[in-house]
Amino acid sequence: MRPRKRAESHVHAKLSIVTATTIVRGLPPGPPFQLLQMVRYLRDPYVTLRGFARRYGNLFTVRTARVCVMTGRPDLVKQIITAPVDQYGAIHEPGPARVLGLYGTTRMAGRPLRRDRRLLVPHFQGEALNALGGMIREAAIEAFEGFEPGATIVVREPAIAVALDVILRAVFGADTPQRRQEFRTAVRAFSKGFGSPAFLLLAAMKFDNDNLPPFRRFGVARRRLEELLQDAMQRARTDGVDSHSVLRRVVAARYDDGTPMTDGAIRDNMITALIAGHETSVVSLCWGLYWLHREPRYLQTLLDELAPLGPDADPMAWGRLPFLDAVVKETLRLWPVVTDINRVLAQPMQLGEYELPPGTNIAASSAILHYDPDLYPDGETFRPERFLERRFGPHEYLPFGGGERMCPGSHFSVYELKIVLATVLTRWRYTLLDEGTMKVKRMGGMMTPATGVRLRLDGPRR
């Protein structure tokens, strides 16, 4: 009898291995009622996606702006962002195409995407940032210095002024007050158009009709912005490339074969940079000032780090400060503006135990990943020192996306946020007026603190 039992045990072990490695063809389970899922996602993607992950596990199917297979598990995120260049195709959807255009990197995949990113990305990083620090500080001072002691400041308002002024000067090369004002008017209309609830809902439901009022109004706004960008590109070619603006650098750049990027591609990539840089900077600055004033011990630690350099320090020196870097990273962890990065499969992929066919949308969610208790204990708490205690891999921390489609302006956005925080905090003292837990709401196409963050100006910092 004993040999028979051993044989049975061996068979059971083999069966358990087969069961454990069984590949499932099809999509993982997820919540029902797709329209309700989409509405909840548009209202609050942070709570919605984390709730689905708790209920359905590490891999689930959900309807956001599209039906997609979602994960926030680090090893699966790593698989998504490190897949071979030919694993994915371009996402061709009418809503994003209306906003971002047809010729930028958002409509590319594979080797063409890599080729254009090699031309674009260097102009948002490294040496290209060195000359912009002083200009960013000037923009921050100009936006925040007009308030009297005792005044209530809704941070979102001067944050918009700073972010827009920085991107118009640094990226678009709008070098006169008149040109900046023309751009401001066009950008406001553009942001208002694609940030309207009607536009977002229609785009998410895949309606695509120029006669629908939200699309018609947005089309007018985008064409006006294109006109201003085309004029700026022409000036860049005529005036040379002595300016430090990203636009002038891109206009002058050449592919390996010596050809320039087309005008349509430059326009669409600059509009993408506008959306990614402008709104991201506004939201991140609001959250940064909110958390520092809600947790004054961290504000004091940061002030102690900034004090030896003074308010007129070399901006590059500010950029190297470790605790300021940790504050910025923790701000972006808690409220990543990009809550989920999407890919569409050009080839089959095994993700977890699921074999997914071509055409499947998959997504890695920072809104889930950034709260993983194994990576970020007490994840609901603002705790900058976690970024001093250890380093996180690109599959563990992705506030700007990851892989082939990581935001080209990620370094620029972090650098800008550091300089603006340092500028504001070394010059003025504030008291937070918002009590309790801050709620979020969708504004301008992105989630933002519901109140805009209200601070009382107590006076200059001595």
N, C-alpha and C positions, 0 to 999 in steps of 0.2 A: 504493500500500500504506500510505503514511503516514496518510492520512485515515482509513482503516479502523482502524488501530491506535488513533488518537485516539478514534474512536467507541467501540471496545471498552473503552478505558480509562475513558471517561465512564460507560459502562454498569456496569462493575465498581465504580466509585466510588459510583454510586447504589445498587447492591446492598449495598455495605458499610454505607451509611447506614441502609438499611432493616433490615439484620441487627442493627445496633447499637441501633436503637430498637424492635426487635420487642417487643411486649407479650406476656407469658406469662400465660395464664389458668390458675389453679390454685395450689397451694401450692409453695413452694420445697422443695428436697430437705433431708433431715435424717437423723439416726441412726435405725436400725431398733430393734425391740424396745421398745415403748412402756413396758411395765411396768418394765424395767430402767432406762430413762431416768428415770422418776419416782423410783425408789428412789435412784438416784445423785444426783438433784437434791435430794431431801429430806436426803440425807446431807451433801452439800457443794455448794451451788449455785455457789459462786465458781469452783472448779476445773472443775466440770462444764460450766458455760456457756462459760467461756473456751476449754475444750478443744473444744467443738462449733464455736465460732466459728473457731478455727484450722483445723478440718477441713473445714467446709462453707461458710465465707465470711461475708460481711457480712449475709446474710439466710438464715435456715434455719428449718425447722419442727421443733419439739421438744415432747415431752410433759413438762410440769412438773406443776403441779396441774391443768393443762388442756392440750389440744393448742393450740399457738399458734405464730405466725410471729414469730421473735425477731430483734432487731438491736441492735448496739451502735455502729453507724456514726453519727457526729455529725449528718450531714445528714438521715439517715432518722429519727434520734431527734427532731430538730427538727420534721420533718414530723408525727410522731406527737403531740408535745405542743402543737403550735400549730394543729392541725386545727380547723375550725369547730365550734361548739358542738353542731350537729346531726349531726356525723359519727359519733358513738358512741352506743351504747345502754348500759343498765345490765347488769351481769353478775349473772345470777340463778343462783346455785349453792347447793346445800344446805349445804355445809360453811361457807363464809363467812357465810351467813345465820344459822346456829346461833350463831356467835361474835359477829358484829357486829350482828345483828338485822335487822329488815325495814323500819325507818322512817328510818334515818340516811342520810347523803349517799352511803354506799357502795352503796346500792341505787337511786341516782338517776342521771339523765343529762340532758343538754341544759339547757334553761332552768330547770326545777325545781332541778337541782343548783346552778346559778349563783345562784339566789335564796337557797337555804339557806346557801351558802358566804358570801354577802354578809352574812348575819346572824351567822354563827359566827366567821369568821376574825379580825375586828378584836379580839375578846376574848382572843386568844392572841398579840397583837402590840403593838408600839409602847408607848403610855402605860400599857397594861394591865400591862406587865412591870415598870414602875418601882417599884411598891410591893412586889414579890415578892423582890427581891434579898436583903434582910436575912433573910427567912425561909429562903431557900435556903441561905444561909451557916450559919444556926443549925442546920439539919438536917444539914449536912455535918459540922460540929463535933461534934454529938451522936453521929453514927454512927462517927466515927473516933477520938474522944478517949479511949475506954475501954481502949485497948491499952497494955501496958507495953513499955518499951524491950527489944528482943530478941525480941519476939513475932512469930510468922509470921501475916501477915494475908492471907486469901484475899479479894482486892478485891471479888469479886462479892457477898460477904455484906454488908459495909457499903454497897456501891453499891445493893443492893436496898433497904436501909433508907432511904437518902437519897432515891432515886427515888420510893419509895412514899410516904414522908412528904411530899415536895414535892407530888406529885399529889393526895394526899388533902386537904392544906390549900389549895393554890393553885387546884386545879381543882374538887374536890368540895365544898370548904368544910367539911370535918370539923374543927371548931374545938375539940373537947374530946378528952382522952386516951381516954375510953370510946368515942366515935364512931370515932376513928381505929383503935382496936383491933378494933372490929366490922368495919370496912372491910378492915383487913389480913387478917383471917381469911377474909373472903369473897373478896378478890382472890387470895389464895394458892390457894384451892380452884378459883377460876375459871381462873387461869393454869395450874395443874397439869392441869386437865381438858383444855383445848384444846392443851396442849403435849405430851400423852402420845403416844408413837409410834402406838398403836392408833387414837387419834382422828384423827391426821394422815393416816395411811394410808387409813382408811375414808373420810374426807372427800375425799381426793384421788381415790379410786376411785369417787366419787359415790354411795356407799351412803348411804341416808337413812332410818333406821329408829330410832324412839325406844326400841325394846326392846333395841337393842344396848347392852351395858353401858357402853362409853365415852361414848356419846351420852346415856344415861340419867343417868350421874353428872354429866356436864357440865351437863345441863339443870337439875339441882337447884342446882348452883353458880351458874348464871347467874340463876336466879329469885331467889336470896338477894341477889345483887348488885343486881338490879333493885329489890327491896324497900327496900334501904338508900338507893339513889338517889332513889326516889320520896319517901321520908321527908325526904331532904335538900332536894328541890325544894319540898316543902310548907313546910319551915322557911324557905327562901329567900323564899317568897311572904309568909309570916306576919311574919318578922323584918325585912323590907325589904331594901334593896340596899346597905347601908353597908359590907358586906364587900367585899374585893377578889377573892373567888373567881370563877373563870370561870363556874361553875354559876349563881351569883346574877346575874351580868351577862347570861347567856343567858336565864335565866328572865324577866328584866325587859325583854329586847330585843323589838322589834316589827318585823314586815315593813312594807313601804311602805303597806299598806292598814290598818295598825294592829293586826293580829291577832298573837298570840304563836305560837311554835313549839309543836307538840303535845307532850304528856308523853312519848309513845312515841318521838318523834323526838329529844327532848332526852336521854332515857335511852340510846338507841342511839348517839348522837353522843358522849356522855360515855364510854361503854364503848370506843368507837373511840379516843378521846383517851387513855384509860387504856392500851390496848395499845400505841399508837404512842408515847406519852410514857414510860411506865414501862419497858418492855423496851428501848427504844432508848437511854434514858439509862443503864441498867445496862451494856449492851454497850459503848457508846461510852466510858464512864468507865473500864472495864476496859482497853480498847485504848489509850486516851490515856495512862494511867499505865504501861502496859506499854512503849509505844514511847518515852516520855520517859526511862524508866530503862534501857531497852536502848540508847538513844542519848544518853548523858549530856551531850554537847556541846549538844544542843538543850534539855535540861533546864536547863543553866546559862544559856543565852541567855534562856530564859523567866524564870528566877529574877532575872536582872539587870533584865529589864523590869518585873517585879512589885515589886522591892525599894523603889523610891522611893515607892510608894503605901502599903506596909506591909500587914500582915495584916487590918487593920480598915478598909480602904479603902471608899469608896463603891462598891458593886457595879456601878453604871453606869459608873464610871471603868474598872473591870476590863473591862467589856464592850467598851470602845473601844480596847483595846490591840491593836496590829496583829500582833505575833508570837503572842500567845495566840489570836487569831482564826485565824491561819495554822495553828497546831497543831491546833485543833479541826477545821478544814476538811480537813487532810491525814489526820487520824484517820478522818473520815467517808468520805474518798475510798478509802482502802485497804480498809476493811471496811464498805461501805454495808449497813445493816441491811435496807433494801429493795433486793434484788438485781435485781428486774425489776418494772416497772410495766405493768399489763395494761389493755387496752381491748378492747371487742367492737364490731365495725363494725355500725352501723345502716344505712350506705350503702356502696356500693362504694368502694374506695380503690386507687389505684395507688401501690404502695410499691416503690421501685426499678423493676425491669422487670416486676414481677408485678401483675396486676390481681386484687385480692382481693374476693370477694363478701361481701355482708352476712352477719353471723353469724360471721365469722372472728375469732378471738382474735388480737390482735397485742400485742407486748411490746417495750418499750425497756429494755435491760439495763444498769444501772449497773455491774454486776460485769464487764461487757465494756468499756463505755465508759470507765470510770475507769482502765483499763490500756492505752488506746490510745497506742501509742508516739509518734504525732505530737502528741498533746496532753500526755502525761505521760511524757517520756523516763525510762527507768530506773524504770518504774512499780511494781516490787516493793519499792522502797526508800522508807522514811519520810523525806520531804524537805519540811518545811513551807515553806521559802523559795520553793517553786514558786508559792505563792499570794501572795507578795509581788512576784514578778517579773512576773506578768501576771494579768489577770482572765479568768475563764472564764464563758462564756455558759450560760444555763439548759439548753441542749441539749448542753453539754460536761461538766456537773457536776450530778448530780441525786441526792444522797443521800436526799432526802425525796420523790422522785417529781417530777412536773412537770405543767404545764398546769392544766386545770380541776380535777384531782384531787390537786394537790400537798398534802401533809400540812398541815392548818391549824395544827398546833403546831410547825412547823419552827423559827420564830424562838424560841419558848419553849424548845425542846430545846437549841438552840445556846447561848442565854443561860444556861440552867441548867448546862450542861457547863462553860462558862467560869468560872462562879462556884465550882463545886465543885472544879475543878482548882486555881484560885487559892487557895481556902481551905485545901485539904489541903497544897499544896506550900509555902505560906508559913509553915506552922506546924510541919511535921514532916519529918524526913529518912528516906529508905527505901533499901533495897538490893533489887534484883530477884533473886529466887531461881530463876526459870525460865530454864533454859539452852537454847540452840538455837532452832530455828524453832518457833513456837507453832502447835499444831494447833487446829482448830476442831471444835465439836460442836453439835448442835441441842439447845437447852434452852429450855423455856418458849415454844416456837413460833418461836424465832429462833436464829441461829447465834451462838455465843459462844466466847471463848477456852477451850480444853478444861480447863485447870487452874483457871480462874477468876482467874488472875494472882496469883502468890504474891509478896508483898513482906515483907521483914523491917524492922520499925520500929527505926531506929537511935537515935531520940530527937528532942527538940524542935529546931527550927531556930533558931539564935541570930542 
